[in-house]
Amino acid sequence: MHLHIQPQENLLPDFHEHIKVVILGTGTPRAFYGRAKAGVAILAGDKTFLFDCGGATVDQLIKAGIMPQRISDVFFTHHHSDHNSGFFDVFITSWRTHVIADRVFEGRKGPMNVYGPTTTKAIISKMRESFDFDVNLRVNYNFSAGAGADIQYFENNEGIVYDQGGVKITAFEVDHKPVYPAIAYKFEYNGKSVVISGDTIPVENMVKHSQGVDLLVHESYNKTWLDALIAKFPEQTIGLSNPAKYHSTTLEVAEIARAAGVAHLVLTHHIPAPAANDEAEADYMEGMRDIYSGRITMARDLMAFDLS
């Protein structure tokens, strides 16, 4: 008997000798076609780490060739909805064993490890309680591993939060007020390093921890574009002007990359989201190369970067 089941044909290798960074989503709380909410996957050795998980994270993982069952460690930068609203799906899907064609993908046997700022347990534990009904069915009817229904929390705003198997992950505070605390992460493995900014205004901590990194994944907004939208829609001034209070402009991010001596700057969390073409992206980045001479990439969903 031949089973006509759709295969998962683009699976990434189980082991990565060097860091591989996959930008799962480049969007914001506002919905745009082709821009999923925030999420970055980093593969190193035999582990896959997830940084933030906005809506559609599971779909984006699968499109990237990363089965969700590989995720047992989730790192939150802060708790705006576009950074955590996909957690329910990530938690359940990573726990459930899945069969595709001739392959079995074993779900988590142990707890989900959740890292983040000191508000994390209070917020994510309430999410976890909200899907008790589903979890109880998975354990008692589907016989999923009981320990997989649990979460281990690791809260820290500053310092090393993970140091195993040659992977070191350091958290450091940024400024996204009124969201407090908010943090960024530095990821190091096999002589290479990546910083993921989360959401923030320019802070000295970003320059300090990004010194000489191979890849800086930083949020940004285009001030010229926002000002034009405010002029066009004055009745929306409050909503449109808010990003300036707790995000970084494209030119400010270029200055951070220059000051830190970053090898490659990747922009994400685009405000407003440009069309995914060279002309629009060049317009969005206007003026940045006058400040920072290194490589700049406007991230699109599912872009991947290999640091070898």
Backbone torsions as a table, in degrees:
resi	resn	phi	psi	omega
1	MET	NA	129.0	178.5
2	HIS	-101.1	125.8	179.6
3	LEU	-91.9	118.9	-178.8
4	HIS	-88.6	68.3	-178.7
5	ILE	-105.9	134.6	-178.6
6	GLN	-63.1	125.3	179.6
7	PRO	-81.1	162.8	170.9
8	GLN	-98.9	98.1	-167.0
9	GLU	-92.6	-11.9	-172.9
10	ASN	-109.8	26.1	-174.1
11	LEU	-60.3	133.3	174.8
12	LEU	-75.0	154.8	-178.8
13	PRO	-58.4	155.7	178.7
14	ASP	-72.1	-23.4	-177.3
15	PHE	-129.4	136.3	177.2
16	HIS	-123.8	116.1	179.8
17	GLU	-66.6	-30.4	-180.0
18	HIS	-123.2	167.4	179.9
19	ILE	-65.8	133.6	169.9
20	LYS	-122.7	125.1	-178.5
21	VAL	-110.7	126.4	178.4
22	VAL	-118.9	121.4	177.4
23	ILE	-84.6	106.4	-175.7
24	LEU	-77.4	-41.0	-178.0
25	GLY	-143.8	139.4	-177.4
26	THR	-117.2	13.3	-173.3
27	GLY	-93.6	-167.0	-174.9
28	THR	-135.8	-174.6	176.5
29	PRO	-59.0	-28.7	176.6
30	ARG	-77.0	141.6	-175.3
31	ALA	-87.2	128.9	175.5
32	PHE	-130.3	144.3	176.2
33	TYR	-61.7	130.0	176.7
34	GLY	78.6	6.6	179.1
35	ARG	-125.1	96.1	176.2
36	ALA	-72.5	164.6	179.2
37	LYS	-70.5	171.3	-168.2
38	ALA	-59.3	138.3	174.2
39	GLY	178.3	138.1	176.4
40	VAL	-135.3	129.9	173.6
41	ALA	-106.1	136.4	175.6
42	ILE	-123.7	125.3	178.3
43	LEU	-106.8	132.2	-179.8
44	ALA	-154.1	128.3	-173.7
45	GLY	60.2	-132.6	179.4
46	ASP	-101.8	18.3	-177.2
47	LYS	-115.4	152.3	173.3
48	THR	-126.5	127.1	-176.1
49	PHE	-115.2	138.3	-178.9
50	LEU	-113.2	125.0	178.6
51	PHE	-110.0	109.2	-173.4
52	ASP	66.5	153.9	-179.5
53	CYS	-153.1	79.7	174.5
54	GLY	-73.0	-176.8	-180.0
55	GLY	-55.0	145.1	178.0
56	ALA	74.8	12.8	-178.5
57	THR	-59.7	-43.8	-179.5
58	VAL	-61.4	-44.7	178.0
59	ASP	-59.2	-42.2	-178.4
60	GLN	-68.3	-38.4	176.1
61	LEU	-58.3	-47.2	-178.1
62	ILE	-64.5	-42.5	177.0
63	LYS	-60.7	-32.0	-179.3
64	ALA	-81.3	-5.4	-178.4
65	GLY	86.3	20.9	179.8
66	ILE	-114.4	107.7	177.3
67	MET	-67.2	134.9	-177.2
68	PRO	-58.1	-24.0	179.4
69	GLN	-62.7	-13.9	178.0
70	ARG	-79.0	-10.5	-174.1
71	ILE	-94.0	117.5	171.5
72	SER	-129.4	-2.4	-178.1
73	ASP	-131.5	115.5	-179.5
74	VAL	-118.0	130.4	-177.3
75	PHE	-117.2	117.5	178.7
76	PHE	-95.5	137.1	173.2
77	THR	-86.0	-36.0	176.8
78	HIS	-168.3	-176.6	-169.9
79	HIS	-122.3	45.5	160.2
80	HIS	-75.1	152.4	-173.2
81	SER	-61.8	-32.7	-177.7
82	ASP	-73.3	-2.9	177.6
83	HIS	-111.4	-9.8	-178.2
84	ASN	-136.5	-2.5	-171.9
85	SER	-70.7	-14.9	177.0
86	GLY	-90.6	5.6	-173.6
87	PHE	-62.5	-41.2	-179.6
88	PHE	-54.1	-48.7	-177.9
89	ASP	-66.9	-41.3	177.9
90	VAL	-62.1	-44.4	-177.8
91	PHE	-62.0	-50.9	-176.7
92	ILE	-69.7	-46.7	-174.7
93	THR	-66.8	-37.3	179.3
94	SER	-68.6	-21.6	-177.6
95	TRP	-86.1	-25.8	-173.3
96	ARG	-90.1	129.0	173.5
97	THR	-67.2	140.2	-174.5
98	HIS	-131.6	139.4	177.5
99	VAL	-115.5	125.8	175.3
100	ILE	-127.4	116.5	179.4
101	ALA	53.1	-112.8	-174.9
102	ASP	-104.6	19.9	-177.9
103	ARG	-126.1	143.6	175.4
104	VAL	-112.3	128.6	178.0
105	PHE	-111.7	105.7	-176.3
106	GLU	-69.7	133.1	175.9
107	GLY	-76.3	169.1	178.3
108	ARG	-56.1	134.7	173.4
109	LYS	-95.2	-20.2	-177.8
110	GLY	-118.8	-177.7	-176.5
111	PRO	-62.2	155.5	168.1
112	MET	-76.5	131.4	176.7
113	ASN	-93.7	119.1	-176.3
114	VAL	-117.4	124.1	-178.6
115	TYR	-115.0	150.5	177.1
116	GLY	169.6	-176.0	177.6
117	PRO	-66.7	175.3	-169.6
118	THR	-72.3	1.8	171.6
119	THR	-94.1	-2.4	-166.9
120	THR	-65.6	-49.7	-176.9
121	LYS	-62.7	-41.5	-178.4
122	ALA	-61.1	-37.4	-176.3
123	ILE	-84.7	-50.5	-175.0
124	ILE	-71.0	-31.9	178.0
125	SER	-64.5	-32.8	175.7
126	LYS	-68.5	-38.8	173.7
127	MET	-58.8	-47.1	-177.8
128	ARG	-60.5	-41.8	178.0
129	GLU	-62.6	-34.1	-175.5
130	SER	-67.6	-21.3	177.1
131	PHE	-113.5	31.3	173.1
132	ASP	-56.7	-41.0	-178.3
133	PHE	-57.0	-47.4	-179.4
134	ASP	-66.5	-44.1	-178.2
135	VAL	-60.6	-42.8	-179.4
136	ASN	-62.5	-37.1	175.8
137	LEU	-64.9	-41.1	-179.6
138	ARG	-62.1	-39.7	-177.8
139	VAL	-75.7	-47.2	-169.9
140	ASN	-89.7	-23.3	-179.8
141	TYR	-107.4	-46.5	-179.8
142	ASN	-87.5	-11.0	178.4
143	PHE	60.7	37.2	171.0
144	SER	-67.9	153.1	-177.2
145	ALA	-57.1	124.8	-176.5
146	GLY	-58.3	-39.2	-178.1
147	ALA	-65.9	-23.8	179.1
148	GLY	-69.9	-11.7	178.6
149	ALA	-81.1	-5.1	-174.2
150	ASP	-99.6	164.3	175.3
151	ILE	-129.1	135.0	169.1
152	GLN	-104.4	128.8	-176.3
153	TYR	-104.8	139.4	176.6
154	PHE	-132.9	102.1	-176.4
155	GLU	-104.1	128.7	178.7
156	ASN	-164.3	127.3	179.0
157	ASN	-89.4	-19.6	-177.8
158	GLU	-148.5	130.6	173.5
159	GLY	118.5	178.6	-178.5
160	ILE	-70.4	125.6	-178.7
161	VAL	-111.3	-15.0	179.3
162	TYR	-150.9	132.0	179.6
163	ASP	-152.9	82.7	-177.7
164	GLN	-146.6	147.5	173.0
165	GLY	56.3	29.7	-179.7
166	GLY	85.1	-4.0	178.3
167	VAL	-97.4	127.5	174.2
168	LYS	-121.7	129.0	179.5
169	ILE	-124.4	124.9	-177.3
170	THR	-116.8	131.7	175.3
171	ALA	-96.0	146.5	172.7
172	PHE	-148.2	148.6	-174.1
173	GLU	-73.5	142.5	170.8
174	VAL	-125.8	-172.4	-174.9
175	ASP	-126.6	104.9	178.9
176	HIS	-126.4	30.0	-177.7
177	LYS	-57.9	138.4	20.5
178	PRO	-82.9	0.0	173.4
179	VAL	-78.0	117.7	178.7
180	TYR	-144.6	136.8	-6.8
181	PRO	-80.5	160.4	172.0
182	ALA	-131.8	142.9	-174.9
183	ILE	-134.1	162.2	171.2
184	ALA	-117.4	171.0	-179.3
185	TYR	-132.5	141.9	169.2
186	LYS	-111.3	127.9	-176.3
187	PHE	-114.5	126.8	-178.3
188	GLU	-129.2	135.1	179.7
189	TYR	-161.8	131.4	172.7
190	ASN	51.3	44.0	174.3
191	GLY	81.8	2.1	180.0
192	LYS	-118.3	159.9	-175.5
193	SER	-146.3	147.7	179.8
194	VAL	-135.8	140.2	170.5
195	VAL	-117.2	134.2	176.0
196	ILE	-114.1	118.5	-168.0
197	SER	-75.7	-25.7	-163.2
198	GLY	63.1	-153.0	179.4
199	ASP	-107.3	133.5	-174.4
200	THR	-169.1	154.2	162.8
201	ILE	-79.9	168.3	178.3
202	PRO	-60.1	131.3	177.9
203	VAL	-136.1	149.8	-179.9
204	GLU	-63.3	-30.6	178.9
205	ASN	-58.1	-33.0	-179.6
206	MET	-68.1	-42.1	177.4
207	VAL	-65.2	-42.9	-178.6
208	LYS	-60.1	-49.3	-174.1
209	HIS	-84.1	-12.3	-179.9
210	SER	-97.8	6.6	-177.7
211	GLN	-55.4	116.7	174.0
212	GLY	68.0	15.8	-177.8
213	VAL	-70.7	155.7	-179.7
214	ASP	-75.2	-31.2	-176.8
215	LEU	-146.8	128.0	172.4
216	LEU	-116.3	115.3	177.0
217	VAL	-98.4	106.7	-170.9
218	HIS	-127.0	138.3	173.5
219	GLU	-68.3	160.3	176.0
220	SER	-162.6	159.5	167.7
221	TYR	-132.9	153.2	179.4
222	ASN	-97.6	110.2	-174.3
223	LYS	-63.8	-40.9	-179.9
224	THR	-60.5	-44.6	179.8
225	TRP	-64.3	-43.4	-179.9
226	LEU	-64.4	-43.4	179.2
227	ASP	-60.5	-38.0	179.1
228	ALA	-66.3	-39.5	178.3
229	LEU	-65.9	-39.0	179.1
230	ILE	-64.3	-41.0	178.2
231	ALA	-64.4	-35.5	-178.2
232	LYS	-77.8	-34.8	-177.6
233	PHE	-126.6	70.5	-174.9
234	PRO	-59.9	-26.6	179.1
235	GLU	-68.7	-13.6	178.6
236	GLN	-103.2	18.0	-172.5
237	THR	-55.3	-45.6	-175.9
238	ILE	-62.2	-51.5	-178.2
239	GLY	-64.5	-38.6	-177.1
240	LEU	-77.1	-28.4	-177.4
241	SER	-86.9	-13.4	-177.8
242	ASN	-58.2	-38.6	-179.7
243	PRO	-53.9	-30.4	-179.8
244	ALA	-65.2	-19.1	-177.0
245	LYS	-81.4	-25.6	-174.1
246	TYR	-144.8	23.8	173.6
247	HIS	-130.4	175.5	-177.6
248	SER	-111.8	138.2	176.9
249	THR	-73.6	161.6	177.3
250	THR	-57.2	-40.2	-178.1
251	LEU	-71.1	-35.3	175.9
252	GLU	-65.6	-38.9	178.4
253	VAL	-66.3	-38.7	176.4
254	ALA	-60.3	-39.5	178.4
255	GLU	-66.6	-38.8	176.5
256	ILE	-60.8	-47.0	-179.6
257	ALA	-62.7	-39.4	178.1
258	ARG	-65.1	-48.0	-177.3
259	ALA	-64.1	-31.9	-177.5
260	ALA	-89.4	-9.8	-177.6
261	GLY	65.8	40.5	-179.2
262	VAL	-71.0	141.0	179.7
263	ALA	-76.4	-37.4	-174.0
264	HIS	-147.5	123.5	179.0
265	LEU	-104.7	127.8	177.6
266	VAL	-117.7	121.4	179.4
267	LEU	-91.3	139.4	177.9
268	THR	-145.5	-179.6	179.5
269	HIS	56.2	50.1	-170.3
270	HIS	-68.5	130.0	178.4
271	ILE	-133.2	117.2	-16.9
272	PRO	-69.9	160.0	-177.0
273	ALA	-72.7	122.6	177.5
274	PRO	-78.9	159.7	170.1
275	ALA	-61.0	147.3	-176.4
276	ALA	-83.9	66.1	174.1
277	ASN	-143.1	162.6	-172.3
278	ASP	-61.4	-39.3	-176.5
279	GLU	-65.3	-48.0	-179.4
280	ALA	-64.8	-40.9	-178.7
281	GLU	-68.4	-36.1	176.5
282	ALA	-64.6	-38.6	177.8
283	ASP	-64.7	-42.3	179.4
284	TYR	-61.2	-36.4	-176.6
285	MET	-90.4	6.4	-174.8
286	GLU	-52.7	130.3	178.3
287	GLY	91.3	-16.6	-176.1
288	MET	-67.0	-39.6	-176.5
289	ARG	-73.6	-12.5	171.8
290	ASP	-74.4	-18.0	-177.2
291	ILE	-103.9	-44.3	-173.0
292	TYR	-123.1	123.3	-173.9
293	SER	-93.4	-3.6	-179.8
294	GLY	-76.9	-174.9	-178.8
295	ARG	-75.5	134.1	177.3
296	ILE	-124.2	132.7	175.8
297	THR	-125.9	130.8	170.0
298	MET	-84.4	110.5	-175.8
299	ALA	-67.4	138.8	166.9
300	ARG	-113.5	156.2	179.3
301	ASP	-54.6	134.8	175.6
302	LEU	76.8	7.9	170.9
303	MET	-62.7	144.1	-179.8
304	ALA	-129.1	148.0	-177.9
305	PHE	-131.9	123.7	179.0
306	ASP	-102.4	123.8	-178.2
307	LEU	-105.7	86.8	-178.2
308	SER	-117.0	NA	NA
